[in-house]
């Protein structure tokens, strides 16, 4: 499942079938459907990456971390610290 192309709306927000979400640019594995959860935002929400090197993170001045593909640098959005489905987890 291609993730974060941002062209024409978000098609995976309500998609909860088993699978792996990959970068829309290079196919690098980003998230497992096992870490996906429902959230009020218009984008799919995940609590963790599938591999330690799935993403790179950069601090933003306003709080969350900017998240990019760990392989090609494609922008994926943000990591919101402590906004996950359980206490202490983040939301990607």
PyMOL Python script that loads the backbone (N, CA, C, O; Angstrom):
from pymol import cmd

cmd.read_pdbstr("""\
ATOM      1  N   UNK A   1       0.847  -1.163   0.000  1.00  0.00           N
ATOM      2  CA  UNK A   1       0.000   0.000   0.000  1.00  0.00           C
ATOM      3  C   UNK A   1       0.894   1.227   0.000  1.00  0.00           C
ATOM      4  O   UNK A   1       1.717   1.411   0.897  1.00  0.00           O
ATOM      5  N   UNK A   2       0.728   2.047  -0.994  1.00  0.00           N
ATOM      6  CA  UNK A   2       1.545   3.248  -1.118  1.00  0.00           C
ATOM      7  C   UNK A   2       1.084   4.297  -0.117  1.00  0.00           C
ATOM      8  O   UNK A   2      -0.115   4.523   0.044  1.00  0.00           O
ATOM      9  N   UNK A   3       2.021   4.926   0.544  1.00  0.00           N
ATOM     10  CA  UNK A   3       1.687   5.883   1.599  1.00  0.00           C
ATOM     11  C   UNK A   3       2.247   7.258   1.294  1.00  0.00           C
ATOM     12  O   UNK A   3       3.405   7.403   0.902  1.00  0.00           O
ATOM     13  N   UNK A   4       1.415   8.253   1.477  1.00  0.00           N
ATOM     14  CA  UNK A   4       1.810   9.652   1.431  1.00  0.00           C
ATOM     15  C   UNK A   4       2.143  10.194   0.062  1.00  0.00           C
ATOM     16  O   UNK A   4       3.180  10.837  -0.102  1.00  0.00           O
ATOM     17  N   UNK A   5       1.313   9.960  -0.913  1.00  0.00           N
ATOM     18  CA  UNK A   5       1.502  10.642  -2.184  1.00  0.00           C
ATOM     19  C   UNK A   5       0.782  11.983  -2.166  1.00  0.00           C
ATOM     20  O   UNK A   5       1.132  12.877  -2.935  1.00  0.00           O
ATOM     21  N   UNK A   6      -0.212  12.140  -1.307  1.00  0.00           N
ATOM     22  CA  UNK A   6      -0.977  13.375  -1.131  1.00  0.00           C
ATOM     23  C   UNK A   6      -1.534  13.931  -2.432  1.00  0.00           C
ATOM     24  O   UNK A   6      -1.624  15.148  -2.589  1.00  0.00           O
ATOM     25  N   UNK A   7      -1.904  13.078  -3.352  1.00  0.00           N
ATOM     26  CA  UNK A   7      -2.489  13.582  -4.597  1.00  0.00           C
ATOM     27  C   UNK A   7      -3.925  13.087  -4.697  1.00  0.00           C
ATOM     28  O   UNK A   7      -4.162  11.901  -4.928  1.00  0.00           O
ATOM     29  N   UNK A   8      -4.862  13.975  -4.528  1.00  0.00           N
ATOM     30  CA  UNK A   8      -6.265  13.629  -4.698  1.00  0.00           C
ATOM     31  C   UNK A   8      -6.944  13.056  -3.474  1.00  0.00           C
ATOM     32  O   UNK A   8      -7.944  12.352  -3.613  1.00  0.00           O
ATOM     33  N   UNK A   9      -6.453  13.322  -2.305  1.00  0.00           N
ATOM     34  CA  UNK A   9      -7.109  12.851  -1.090  1.00  0.00           C
ATOM     35  C   UNK A   9      -6.438  11.637  -0.496  1.00  0.00           C
ATOM     36  O   UNK A   9      -5.563  11.027  -1.111  1.00  0.00           O
ATOM     37  N   UNK A  10      -6.858  11.293   0.707  1.00  0.00           N
ATOM     38  CA  UNK A  10      -6.247  10.179   1.424  1.00  0.00           C
ATOM     39  C   UNK A  10      -7.122   8.945   1.314  1.00  0.00           C
ATOM     40  O   UNK A  10      -8.231   8.916   1.847  1.00  0.00           O
ATOM     41  N   UNK A  11      -6.632   7.930   0.628  1.00  0.00           N
ATOM     42  CA  UNK A  11      -7.426   6.729   0.403  1.00  0.00           C
ATOM     43  C   UNK A  11      -7.249   5.654   1.461  1.00  0.00           C
ATOM     44  O   UNK A  11      -8.016   4.691   1.469  1.00  0.00           O
ATOM     45  N   UNK A  12      -6.276   5.772   2.352  1.00  0.00           N
ATOM     46  CA  UNK A  12      -6.018   4.723   3.330  1.00  0.00           C
ATOM     47  C   UNK A  12      -6.437   5.063   4.757  1.00  0.00           C
ATOM     48  O   UNK A  12      -6.156   4.290   5.673  1.00  0.00           O
ATOM     49  N   UNK A  13      -7.099   6.194   4.969  1.00  0.00           N
ATOM     50  CA  UNK A  13      -7.514   6.563   6.323  1.00  0.00           C
ATOM     51  C   UNK A  13      -8.397   5.481   6.953  1.00  0.00           C
ATOM     52  O   UNK A  13      -8.186   5.108   8.107  1.00  0.00           O
ATOM     53  N   UNK A  14      -9.366   4.984   6.219  1.00  0.00           N
ATOM     54  CA  UNK A  14     -10.306   3.992   6.745  1.00  0.00           C
ATOM     55  C   UNK A  14     -10.002   2.577   6.249  1.00  0.00           C
ATOM     56  O   UNK A  14     -10.875   1.710   6.277  1.00  0.00           O
ATOM     57  N   UNK A  15      -8.794   2.344   5.805  1.00  0.00           N
ATOM     58  CA  UNK A  15      -8.367   1.044   5.293  1.00  0.00           C
ATOM     59  C   UNK A  15      -7.680   0.286   6.431  1.00  0.00           C
ATOM     60  O   UNK A  15      -6.635   0.716   6.919  1.00  0.00           O
ATOM     61  N   UNK A  16      -8.259  -0.836   6.853  1.00  0.00           N
ATOM     62  CA  UNK A  16      -7.711  -1.581   7.987  1.00  0.00           C
ATOM     63  C   UNK A  16      -7.420  -3.049   7.658  1.00  0.00           C
ATOM     64  O   UNK A  16      -7.340  -3.877   8.566  1.00  0.00           O
ATOM     65  N   UNK A  17      -7.261  -3.378   6.382  1.00  0.00           N
ATOM     66  CA  UNK A  17      -6.887  -4.735   6.008  1.00  0.00           C
ATOM     67  C   UNK A  17      -5.415  -4.966   6.337  1.00  0.00           C
ATOM     68  O   UNK A  17      -4.635  -4.014   6.328  1.00  0.00           O
ATOM     69  N   UNK A  18      -5.016  -6.197   6.625  1.00  0.00           N
ATOM     70  CA  UNK A  18      -3.610  -6.485   6.940  1.00  0.00           C
ATOM     71  C   UNK A  18      -2.698  -6.132   5.765  1.00  0.00           C
ATOM     72  O   UNK A  18      -3.048  -6.339   4.603  1.00  0.00           O
ATOM     73  N   UNK A  19      -1.531  -5.599   6.092  1.00  0.00           N
ATOM     74  CA  UNK A  19      -0.569  -5.277   5.048  1.00  0.00           C
ATOM     75  C   UNK A  19       0.527  -4.361   5.539  1.00  0.00           C
ATOM     76  O   UNK A  19       0.592  -4.012   6.717  1.00  0.00           O
ATOM     77  N   UNK A  20       1.394  -3.976   4.606  1.00  0.00           N
ATOM     78  CA  UNK A  20       2.519  -3.097   4.880  1.00  0.00           C
ATOM     79  C   UNK A  20       2.337  -1.821   4.069  1.00  0.00           C
ATOM     80  O   UNK A  20       2.052  -1.872   2.872  1.00  0.00           O
ATOM     81  N   UNK A  21       2.500  -0.685   4.720  1.00  0.00           N
ATOM     82  CA  UNK A  21       2.444   0.613   4.053  1.00  0.00           C
ATOM     83  C   UNK A  21       3.857   1.004   3.662  1.00  0.00           C
ATOM     84  O   UNK A  21       4.770   0.969   4.487  1.00  0.00           O
ATOM     85  N   UNK A  22       4.037   1.377   2.399  1.00  0.00           N
ATOM     86  CA  UNK A  22       5.357   1.696   1.865  1.00  0.00           C
ATOM     87  C   UNK A  22       5.390   3.123   1.336  1.00  0.00           C
ATOM     88  O   UNK A  22       4.346   3.724   1.081  1.00  0.00           O
ATOM     89  N   UNK A  23       6.590   3.657   1.174  1.00  0.00           N
ATOM     90  CA  UNK A  23       6.772   4.992   0.623  1.00  0.00           C
ATOM     91  C   UNK A  23       6.249   5.034  -0.812  1.00  0.00           C
ATOM     92  O   UNK A  23       6.519   4.126  -1.598  1.00  0.00           O
ATOM     93  N   UNK A  24       5.506   6.075  -1.151  1.00  0.00           N
ATOM     94  CA  UNK A  24       4.931   6.201  -2.492  1.00  0.00           C
ATOM     95  C   UNK A  24       6.001   6.505  -3.540  1.00  0.00           C
ATOM     96  O   UNK A  24       5.757   6.329  -4.734  1.00  0.00           O
ATOM     97  N   UNK A  25       7.167   6.952  -3.115  1.00  0.00           N
ATOM     98  CA  UNK A  25       8.239   7.286  -4.057  1.00  0.00           C
ATOM     99  C   UNK A  25       9.195   6.122  -4.329  1.00  0.00           C
ATOM    100  O   UNK A  25       9.568   5.882  -5.478  1.00  0.00           O
ATOM    101  N   UNK A  26       9.593   5.396  -3.274  1.00  0.00           N
ATOM    102  CA  UNK A  26      10.639   4.379  -3.470  1.00  0.00           C
ATOM    103  C   UNK A  26      10.250   2.974  -3.025  1.00  0.00           C
ATOM    104  O   UNK A  26      10.999   2.031  -3.279  1.00  0.00           O
ATOM    105  N   UNK A  27       9.103   2.804  -2.371  1.00  0.00           N
ATOM    106  CA  UNK A  27       8.657   1.477  -1.949  1.00  0.00           C
ATOM    107  C   UNK A  27       9.236   0.992  -0.629  1.00  0.00           C
ATOM    108  O   UNK A  27       9.017  -0.157  -0.248  1.00  0.00           O
ATOM    109  N   UNK A  28       9.974   1.851   0.077  1.00  0.00           N
ATOM    110  CA  UNK A  28      10.580   1.482   1.368  1.00  0.00           C
ATOM    111  C   UNK A  28       9.475   1.197   2.391  1.00  0.00           C
ATOM    112  O   UNK A  28       8.509   1.956   2.477  1.00  0.00           O
ATOM    113  N   UNK A  29       9.603   0.118   3.163  1.00  0.00           N
ATOM    114  CA  UNK A  29       8.594  -0.249   4.160  1.00  0.00           C
ATOM    115  C   UNK A  29       8.576   0.773   5.299  1.00  0.00           C
ATOM    116  O   UNK A  29       9.615   1.087   5.880  1.00  0.00           O
ATOM    117  N   UNK A  30       7.380   1.288   5.610  1.00  0.00           N
ATOM    118  CA  UNK A  30       7.222   2.325   6.622  1.00  0.00           C
ATOM    119  C   UNK A  30       6.459   1.845   7.852  1.00  0.00           C
ATOM    120  O   UNK A  30       6.962   1.924   8.972  1.00  0.00           O
ATOM    121  N   UNK A  31       5.240   1.348   7.636  1.00  0.00           N
ATOM    122  CA  UNK A  31       4.359   0.993   8.744  1.00  0.00           C
ATOM    123  C   UNK A  31       3.652  -0.329   8.461  1.00  0.00           C
ATOM    124  O   UNK A  31       3.409  -0.682   7.308  1.00  0.00           O
ATOM    125  N   UNK A  32       3.331  -1.043   9.517  1.00  0.00           N
ATOM    126  CA  UNK A  32       2.515  -2.247   9.418  1.00  0.00           C
ATOM    127  C   UNK A  32       1.080  -1.884   9.781  1.00  0.00           C
ATOM    128  O   UNK A  32       0.842  -0.987  10.590  1.00  0.00           O
ATOM    129  N   UNK A  33       0.145  -2.576   9.188  1.00  0.00           N
ATOM    130  CA  UNK A  33      -1.261  -2.363   9.546  1.00  0.00           C
ATOM    131  C   UNK A  33      -1.507  -2.709  11.012  1.00  0.00           C
ATOM    132  O   UNK A  33      -2.503  -2.276  11.590  1.00  0.00           O
ATOM    133  N   UNK A  34      -0.603  -3.491  11.621  1.00  0.00           N
ATOM    134  CA  UNK A  34      -0.747  -3.849  13.038  1.00  0.00           C
ATOM    135  C   UNK A  34      -0.616  -2.619  13.944  1.00  0.00           C
ATOM    136  O   UNK A  34      -1.146  -2.620  15.056  1.00  0.00           O
ATOM    137  N   UNK A  35       0.083  -1.565  13.485  1.00  0.00           N
ATOM    138  CA  UNK A  35       0.265  -0.369  14.307  1.00  0.00           C
ATOM    139  C   UNK A  35      -0.697   0.754  13.915  1.00  0.00           C
ATOM    140  O   UNK A  35      -0.596   1.863  14.440  1.00  0.00           O
ATOM    141  N   UNK A  36      -1.625   0.479  13.001  1.00  0.00           N
ATOM    142  CA  UNK A  36      -2.589   1.482  12.542  1.00  0.00           C
ATOM    143  C   UNK A  36      -3.754   1.568  13.522  1.00  0.00           C
ATOM    144  O   UNK A  36      -4.210   0.558  14.057  1.00  0.00           O
ATOM    145  N   UNK A  37      -4.232   2.807  13.749  1.00  0.00           N
ATOM    146  CA  UNK A  37      -5.381   2.970  14.639  1.00  0.00           C
ATOM    147  C   UNK A  37      -6.263   4.112  14.147  1.00  0.00           C
ATOM    148  O   UNK A  37      -5.820   4.977  13.391  1.00  0.00           O
ATOM    149  N   UNK A  38      -7.516   4.099  14.588  1.00  0.00           N
ATOM    150  CA  UNK A  38      -8.456   5.149  14.201  1.00  0.00           C
ATOM    151  C   UNK A  38      -8.123   6.429  14.941  1.00  0.00           C
ATOM    152  O   UNK A  38      -7.790   6.416  16.126  1.00  0.00           O
ATOM    153  N   UNK A  39      -8.220   7.544  14.210  1.00  0.00           N
ATOM    154  CA  UNK A  39      -7.931   8.852  14.796  1.00  0.00           C
ATOM    155  C   UNK A  39      -8.795   9.879  14.072  1.00  0.00           C
ATOM    156  O   UNK A  39      -9.255   9.638  12.956  1.00  0.00           O
ATOM    157  N   UNK A  40      -9.011  11.018  14.710  1.00  0.00           N
ATOM    158  CA  UNK A  40      -9.910  12.036  14.156  1.00  0.00           C
ATOM    159  C   UNK A  40      -9.298  12.854  13.021  1.00  0.00           C
ATOM    160  O   UNK A  40     -10.010  13.631  12.384  1.00  0.00           O
ATOM    161  N   UNK A  41      -8.005  12.705  12.749  1.00  0.00           N
ATOM    162  CA  UNK A  41      -7.386  13.449  11.657  1.00  0.00           C
ATOM    163  C   UNK A  41      -7.817  12.870  10.310  1.00  0.00           C
ATOM    164  O   UNK A  41      -8.305  11.741  10.262  1.00  0.00           O
ATOM    165  N   UNK A  42      -7.648  13.612   9.222  1.00  0.00           N
ATOM    166  CA  UNK A  42      -8.035  13.085   7.903  1.00  0.00           C
ATOM    167  C   UNK A  42      -7.015  12.133   7.281  1.00  0.00           C
ATOM    168  O   UNK A  42      -7.203  11.707   6.142  1.00  0.00           O
ATOM    169  N   UNK A  43      -5.945  11.788   7.992  1.00  0.00           N
ATOM    170  CA  UNK A  43      -4.907  10.901   7.475  1.00  0.00           C
ATOM    171  C   UNK A  43      -4.865   9.617   8.285  1.00  0.00           C
ATOM    172  O   UNK A  43      -5.359   9.578   9.412  1.00  0.00           O
ATOM    173  N   UNK A  44      -4.278   8.563   7.719  1.00  0.00           N
ATOM    174  CA  UNK A  44      -4.110   7.343   8.509  1.00  0.00           C
ATOM    175  C   UNK A  44      -3.178   7.616   9.683  1.00  0.00           C
ATOM    176  O   UNK A  44      -2.294   8.467   9.585  1.00  0.00           O
ATOM    177  N   UNK A  45      -3.363   6.911  10.782  1.00  0.00           N
ATOM    178  CA  UNK A  45      -2.557   7.110  11.982  1.00  0.00           C
ATOM    179  C   UNK A  45      -1.899   5.794  12.380  1.00  0.00           C
ATOM    180  O   UNK A  45      -2.535   4.740  12.387  1.00  0.00           O
ATOM    181  N   UNK A  46      -0.617   5.875  12.711  1.00  0.00           N
ATOM    182  CA  UNK A  46       0.165   4.710  13.122  1.00  0.00           C
ATOM    183  C   UNK A  46       0.863   5.028  14.429  1.00  0.00           C
ATOM    184  O   UNK A  46       1.196   6.183  14.694  1.00  0.00           O
ATOM    185  N   UNK A  47       1.088   4.003  15.254  1.00  0.00           N
ATOM    186  CA  UNK A  47       1.747   4.222  16.544  1.00  0.00           C
ATOM    187  C   UNK A  47       3.244   3.956  16.499  1.00  0.00           C
ATOM    188  O   UNK A  47       3.973   4.392  17.390  1.00  0.00           O
ATOM    189  N   UNK A  48       3.718   3.245  15.473  1.00  0.00           N
ATOM    190  CA  UNK A  48       5.156   2.980  15.367  1.00  0.00           C
ATOM    191  C   UNK A  48       5.514   2.590  13.941  1.00  0.00           C
ATOM    192  O   UNK A  48       4.654   2.182  13.160  1.00  0.00           O
ATOM    193  N   UNK A  49       6.793   2.722  13.615  1.00  0.00           N
ATOM    194  CA  UNK A  49       7.280   2.324  12.298  1.00  0.00           C
ATOM    195  C   UNK A  49       7.528   0.818  12.283  1.00  0.00           C
ATOM    196  O   UNK A  49       7.605   0.179  13.332  1.00  0.00           O
ATOM    197  N   UNK A  50       7.649   0.268  11.089  1.00  0.00           N
ATOM    198  CA  UNK A  50       7.855  -1.173  10.978  1.00  0.00           C
ATOM    199  C   UNK A  50       9.312  -1.560  11.235  1.00  0.00           C
ATOM    200  O   UNK A  50       9.574  -2.643  11.760  1.00  0.00           O
ATOM    201  N   UNK A  51      10.263  -0.695  10.875  1.00  0.00           N
ATOM    202  CA  UNK A  51      11.684  -0.928  11.113  1.00  0.00           C
ATOM    203  C   UNK A  51      12.282   0.311  11.769  1.00  0.00           C
ATOM    204  O   UNK A  51      11.726   1.404  11.655  1.00  0.00           O
ATOM    205  N   UNK A  52      13.385   0.150  12.438  1.00  0.00           N
ATOM    206  CA  UNK A  52      14.043   1.287  13.083  1.00  0.00           C
ATOM    207  C   UNK A  52      14.462   2.339  12.063  1.00  0.00           C
ATOM    208  O   UNK A  52      14.438   3.533  12.362  1.00  0.00           O
ATOM    209  N   UNK A  53      14.850   1.907  10.851  1.00  0.00           N
ATOM    210  CA  UNK A  53      15.293   2.848   9.820  1.00  0.00           C
ATOM    211  C   UNK A  53      14.202   3.179   8.801  1.00  0.00           C
ATOM    212  O   UNK A  53      14.505   3.691   7.723  1.00  0.00           O
ATOM    213  N   UNK A  54      12.942   2.897   9.122  1.00  0.00           N
ATOM    214  CA  UNK A  54      11.849   3.187   8.188  1.00  0.00           C
ATOM    215  C   UNK A  54      11.726   4.678   7.896  1.00  0.00           C
ATOM    216  O   UNK A  54      11.435   5.073   6.767  1.00  0.00           O
ATOM    217  N   UNK A  55      11.946   5.494   8.905  1.00  0.00           N
ATOM    218  CA  UNK A  55      11.813   6.946   8.736  1.00  0.00           C
ATOM    219  C   UNK A  55      12.998   7.671   9.376  1.00  0.00           C
ATOM    220  O   UNK A  55      13.696   7.134  10.235  1.00  0.00           O
ATOM    221  N   UNK A  56      13.195   8.904   8.925  1.00  0.00           N
ATOM    222  CA  UNK A  56      14.104   9.828   9.600  1.00  0.00           C
ATOM    223  C   UNK A  56      13.243  10.935  10.184  1.00  0.00           C
ATOM    224  O   UNK A  56      12.187  11.268   9.645  1.00  0.00           O
ATOM    225  N   UNK A  57      13.702  11.501  11.288  1.00  0.00           N
ATOM    226  CA  UNK A  57      12.909  12.507  12.002  1.00  0.00           C
ATOM    227  C   UNK A  57      13.745  13.760  12.217  1.00  0.00           C
ATOM    228  O   UNK A  57      14.940  13.694  12.506  1.00  0.00           O
ATOM    229  N   UNK A  58      13.077  14.910  12.067  1.00  0.00           N
ATOM    230  CA  UNK A  58      13.723  16.201  12.273  1.00  0.00           C
ATOM    231  C   UNK A  58      12.839  17.054  13.178  1.00  0.00           C
ATOM    232  O   UNK A  58      11.629  17.120  12.962  1.00  0.00           O
ATOM    233  N   UNK A  59      13.412  17.701  14.177  1.00  0.00           N
ATOM    234  CA  UNK A  59      12.595  18.539  15.069  1.00  0.00           C
ATOM    235  C   UNK A  59      11.995  19.733  14.323  1.00  0.00           C
ATOM    236  O   UNK A  59      12.644  20.329  13.464  1.00  0.00           O
ATOM    237  N   UNK A  60      10.772  20.068  14.656  1.00  0.00           N
ATOM    238  CA  UNK A  60      10.100  21.254  14.138  1.00  0.00           C
ATOM    239  C   UNK A  60       9.984  22.254  15.295  1.00  0.00           C
ATOM    240  O   UNK A  60       9.875  21.858  16.455  1.00  0.00           O
ATOM    241  N   UNK A  61      10.007  23.515  14.980  1.00  0.00           N
ATOM    242  CA  UNK A  61       9.970  24.552  16.016  1.00  0.00           C
ATOM    243  C   UNK A  61       8.674  24.523  16.821  1.00  0.00           C
ATOM    244  O   UNK A  61       8.665  24.933  17.981  1.00  0.00           O
ATOM    245  N   UNK A  62       7.598  24.053  16.236  1.00  0.00           N
ATOM    246  CA  UNK A  62       6.288  24.123  16.898  1.00  0.00           C
ATOM    247  C   UNK A  62       5.903  22.857  17.647  1.00  0.00           C
ATOM    248  O   UNK A  62       4.769  22.772  18.119  1.00  0.00           O
ATOM    249  N   UNK A  63       6.787  21.863  17.783  1.00  0.00           N
ATOM    250  CA  UNK A  63       6.479  20.716  18.640  1.00  0.00           C
ATOM    251  C   UNK A  63       6.687  19.352  18.043  1.00  0.00           C
ATOM    252  O   UNK A  63       7.546  18.614  18.526  1.00  0.00           O
ATOM    253  N   UNK A  64       5.938  18.966  17.001  1.00  0.00           N
ATOM    254  CA  UNK A  64       6.084  17.605  16.487  1.00  0.00           C
ATOM    255  C   UNK A  64       7.392  17.439  15.712  1.00  0.00           C
ATOM    256  O   UNK A  64       8.118  18.404  15.472  1.00  0.00           O
ATOM    257  N   UNK A  65       7.670  16.207  15.331  1.00  0.00           N
ATOM    258  CA  UNK A  65       8.848  15.908  14.527  1.00  0.00           C
ATOM    259  C   UNK A  65       8.452  15.744  13.070  1.00  0.00           C
ATOM    260  O   UNK A  65       7.471  15.062  12.775  1.00  0.00           O
ATOM    261  N   UNK A  66       9.188  16.348  12.159  1.00  0.00           N
ATOM    262  CA  UNK A  66       8.991  16.145  10.724  1.00  0.00           C
ATOM    263  C   UNK A  66       9.470  14.738  10.405  1.00  0.00           C
ATOM    264  O   UNK A  66      10.550  14.343  10.845  1.00  0.00           O
ATOM    265  N   UNK A  67       8.688  13.975   9.649  1.00  0.00           N
ATOM    266  CA  UNK A  67       9.011  12.585   9.346  1.00  0.00           C
ATOM    267  C   UNK A  67       9.168  12.430   7.833  1.00  0.00           C
ATOM    268  O   UNK A  67       8.320  12.870   7.057  1.00  0.00           O
ATOM    269  N   UNK A  68      10.275  11.795   7.432  1.00  0.00           N
ATOM    270  CA  UNK A  68      10.557  11.529   6.024  1.00  0.00           C
ATOM    271  C   UNK A  68      10.918  10.060   5.847  1.00  0.00           C
ATOM    272  O   UNK A  68      11.317   9.393   6.801  1.00  0.00           O
ATOM    273  N   UNK A  69      10.779   9.567   4.636  1.00  0.00           N
ATOM    274  CA  UNK A  69      11.169   8.199   4.324  1.00  0.00           C
ATOM    275  C   UNK A  69      12.643   8.020   4.684  1.00  0.00           C
ATOM    276  O   UNK A  69      13.475   8.864   4.350  1.00  0.00           O
ATOM    277  N   UNK A  70      12.954   6.939   5.352  1.00  0.00           N
ATOM    278  CA  UNK A  70      14.323   6.666   5.755  1.00  0.00           C
ATOM    279  C   UNK A  70      15.241   6.313   4.602  1.00  0.00           C
ATOM    280  O   UNK A  70      16.460   6.282   4.773  1.00  0.00           O
ATOM    281  N   UNK A  71      14.687   6.048   3.439  1.00  0.00           N
ATOM    282  CA  UNK A  71      15.507   5.686   2.280  1.00  0.00           C
ATOM    283  C   UNK A  71      15.672   6.844   1.299  1.00  0.00           C
ATOM    284  O   UNK A  71      16.796   7.178   0.924  1.00  0.00           O
ATOM    285  N   UNK A  72      14.557   7.464   0.875  1.00  0.00           N
ATOM    286  CA  UNK A  72      14.648   8.484  -0.184  1.00  0.00           C
ATOM    287  C   UNK A  72      14.390   9.904   0.301  1.00  0.00           C
ATOM    288  O   UNK A  72      14.622  10.854  -0.447  1.00  0.00           O
ATOM    289  N   UNK A  73      13.911  10.076   1.542  1.00  0.00           N
ATOM    290  CA  UNK A  73      13.665  11.411   2.074  1.00  0.00           C
ATOM    291  C   UNK A  73      12.315  12.006   1.730  1.00  0.00           C
ATOM    292  O   UNK A  73      12.068  13.174   2.032  1.00  0.00           O
ATOM    293  N   UNK A  74      11.428  11.236   1.104  1.00  0.00           N
ATOM    294  CA  UNK A  74      10.086  11.711   0.773  1.00  0.00           C
ATOM    295  C   UNK A  74       9.372  12.156   2.051  1.00  0.00           C
ATOM    296  O   UNK A  74       9.362  11.421   3.038  1.00  0.00           O
ATOM    297  N   UNK A  75       8.779  13.345   2.043  1.00  0.00           N
ATOM    298  CA  UNK A  75       8.061  13.854   3.203  1.00  0.00           C
ATOM    299  C   UNK A  75       6.816  13.036   3.494  1.00  0.00           C
ATOM    300  O   UNK A  75       5.995  12.805   2.606  1.00  0.00           O
ATOM    301  N   UNK A  76       6.674  12.596   4.745  1.00  0.00           N
ATOM    302  CA  UNK A  76       5.550  11.743   5.134  1.00  0.00           C
ATOM    303  C   UNK A  76       4.595  12.422   6.098  1.00  0.00           C
ATOM    304  O   UNK A  76       3.494  11.920   6.322  1.00  0.00           O
ATOM    305  N   UNK A  77       4.981  13.539   6.669  1.00  0.00           N
ATOM    306  CA  UNK A  77       4.123  14.209   7.639  1.00  0.00           C
ATOM    307  C   UNK A  77       4.872  14.456   8.928  1.00  0.00           C
ATOM    308  O   UNK A  77       6.012  14.918   8.915  1.00  0.00           O
ATOM    309  N   UNK A  78       4.225  14.144  10.051  1.00  0.00           N
ATOM    310  CA  UNK A  78       4.800  14.431  11.360  1.00  0.00           C
ATOM    311  C   UNK A  78       4.587  13.290  12.344  1.00  0.00           C
ATOM    312  O   UNK A  78       3.692  12.460  12.182  1.00  0.00           O
ATOM    313  N   UNK A  79       5.427  13.273  13.360  1.00  0.00           N
ATOM    314  CA  UNK A  79       5.220  12.403  14.512  1.00  0.00           C
ATOM    315  C   UNK A  79       4.772  13.303  15.656  1.00  0.00           C
ATOM    316  O   UNK A  79       5.484  14.229  16.043  1.00  0.00           O
ATOM    317  N   UNK A  80       3.594  13.027  16.192  1.00  0.00           N
ATOM    318  CA  UNK A  80       3.059  13.783  17.319  1.00  0.00           C
ATOM    319  C   UNK A  80       3.305  12.954  18.576  1.00  0.00           C
ATOM    320  O   UNK A  80       2.682  11.914  18.787  1.00  0.00           O
ATOM    321  N   UNK A  81       4.219  13.435  19.394  1.00  0.00           N
ATOM    322  CA  UNK A  81       4.637  12.704  20.573  1.00  0.00           C
ATOM    323  C   UNK A  81       3.505  12.582  21.582  1.00  0.00           C
ATOM    324  O   UNK A  81       2.802  13.553  21.860  1.00  0.00           O
ATOM    325  N   UNK A  82       3.335  11.397  22.121  1.00  0.00           N
ATOM    326  CA  UNK A  82       2.346  11.099  23.171  1.00  0.00           C
ATOM    327  C   UNK A  82       0.898  11.320  22.722  1.00  0.00           C
ATOM    328  O   UNK A  82       0.030  11.609  23.545  1.00  0.00           O
ATOM    329  N   UNK A  83       0.637  11.183  21.412  1.00  0.00           N
ATOM    330  CA  UNK A  83      -0.726  11.312  20.896  1.00  0.00           C
ATOM    331  C   UNK A  83      -1.186   9.991  20.277  1.00  0.00           C
ATOM    332  O   UNK A  83      -2.075   9.978  19.425  1.00  0.00           O
ATOM    333  N   UNK A  84      -0.585   8.891  20.702  1.00  0.00           N
ATOM    334  CA  UNK A  84      -0.924   7.579  20.167  1.00  0.00           C
ATOM    335  C   UNK A  84      -2.131   6.971  20.851  1.00  0.00           C
ATOM    336  O   UNK A  84      -2.773   7.614  21.681  1.00  0.00           O
ATOM    337  N   UNK A  85      -2.441   5.723  20.500  1.00  0.00           N
ATOM    338  CA  UNK A  85      -3.636   5.063  21.033  1.00  0.00           C
ATOM    339  C   UNK A  85      -3.494   4.649  22.502  1.00  0.00           C
ATOM    340  O   UNK A  85      -4.495   4.408  23.177  1.00  0.00           O
ATOM    341  N   UNK A  86      -2.263   4.569  22.994  1.00  0.00           N
ATOM    342  CA  UNK A  86      -2.019   4.208  24.391  1.00  0.00           C
ATOM    343  C   UNK A  86      -1.042   5.208  24.985  1.00  0.00           C
ATOM    344  O   UNK A  86      -0.293   5.863  24.261  1.00  0.00           O
ATOM    345  N   UNK A  87      -1.053   5.321  26.278  1.00  0.00           N
ATOM    346  CA  UNK A  87      -0.181   6.264  26.975  1.00  0.00           C
ATOM    347  C   UNK A  87       1.283   6.024  26.615  1.00  0.00           C
ATOM    348  O   UNK A  87       1.761   4.890  26.635  1.00  0.00           O
ATOM    349  N   UNK A  88       1.981   7.101  26.288  1.00  0.00           N
ATOM    350  CA  UNK A  88       3.394   7.018  25.943  1.00  0.00           C
ATOM    351  C   UNK A  88       3.707   6.776  24.487  1.00  0.00           C
ATOM    352  O   UNK A  88       4.862   6.905  24.083  1.00  0.00           O
ATOM    353  N   UNK A  89       2.701   6.423  23.670  1.00  0.00           N
ATOM    354  CA  UNK A  89       2.934   6.167  22.259  1.00  0.00           C
ATOM    355  C   UNK A  89       2.733   7.428  21.433  1.00  0.00           C
ATOM    356  O   UNK A  89       1.968   8.318  21.804  1.00  0.00           O
ATOM    357  N   UNK A  90       3.430   7.486  20.315  1.00  0.00           N
ATOM    358  CA  UNK A  90       3.296   8.608  19.397  1.00  0.00           C
ATOM    359  C   UNK A  90       2.262   8.309  18.329  1.00  0.00           C
ATOM    360  O   UNK A  90       1.777   7.185  18.202  1.00  0.00           O
ATOM    361  N   UNK A  91       1.935   9.341  17.563  1.00  0.00           N
ATOM    362  CA  UNK A  91       1.072   9.188  16.388  1.00  0.00           C
ATOM    363  C   UNK A  91       1.832   9.698  15.171  1.00  0.00           C
ATOM    364  O   UNK A  91       2.294  10.839  15.137  1.00  0.00           O
ATOM    365  N   UNK A  92       1.950   8.830  14.177  1.00  0.00           N
ATOM    366  CA  UNK A  92       2.559   9.208  12.890  1.00  0.00           C
ATOM    367  C   UNK A  92       1.439   9.478  11.920  1.00  0.00           C
ATOM    368  O   UNK A  92       1.692   9.815  10.764  1.00  0.00           O
TER     369      UNK A  92
END
""", "prot")
cmd.dss("prot")
cmd.show_as("cartoon", "prot")
cmd.util.cbc("prot")
cmd.orient("prot")
